[in-house]
Amino acid sequence: MPKALLWDFGNVIVRWNPRTLYEKVIPDPVARDRFLNDVCTLAWHGPTDCGVTFAENCSALAAKHPEHEAEIWAWHHRWDEMFSGAIAETEAAIEALHARGVPQFGLSNISHETLDSTLAMSPAFGRLSGVVASGLEGVMKPDPAIFHLCCERFEMAPSDFLFVDDSARNIAAAQALGFDTHHFTDPADLQPALERRGLI
């Protein structure tokens, strides 16, 4: 049975969706879908989670799509508007685990430029004893190297962790390395998953 938690951040502890911002930036839904599917894509954003600055990434994309320059730069300058608050069920679980003395850590694909502002979005982040952030390490989930880094840094074996993430790819990668996992798709499923493992 696991004895520690390893938490993803986005859509596990706090809600993140670029559409939350771009519903304000691009009111027309067809134009907005086209922009997010063809211009500011998640694949394009990926390098910022691996250490490339927002300014570098936005500049390169704006050079390719000058007609969307303002919308592209909103990704950088209005980043925090992509968030819509903390997930109450996860906050409650983190507090319950803390009360029981269960060690808790973070593993997130996140830019080094947005790490501090994200950690300020919920007091639950203050319960984490350590964080591995891809933007600081230059490696991202689902690369096995970042999971090995967590084990080394937090001095635990893969089987010691329950890893909670909303990405099926990341969950599969962790399972292959021997982590216990919970695929976070419905906040209501979190507490039962923790109870089954005797963590709360």
ABEGO torsion letter per residue (X at the ends): XBABBBBBABGAABBBBAAAAAAAABABAAAAAAAAAABBBAAAAAAAAAGBBAAAAAAAAAAABAAAAAAAAAAAAAAAAABAEBBAAAAAAAAAAAAAGBBBBBBBBBBAAAAAAAAAABAAAAABABBBBAAAAGBBOABAAAAAAAAAAAGBBAAABBBBBABAAAAAAAAAAGBBBBBBABAAAAAAAAAAAGAX
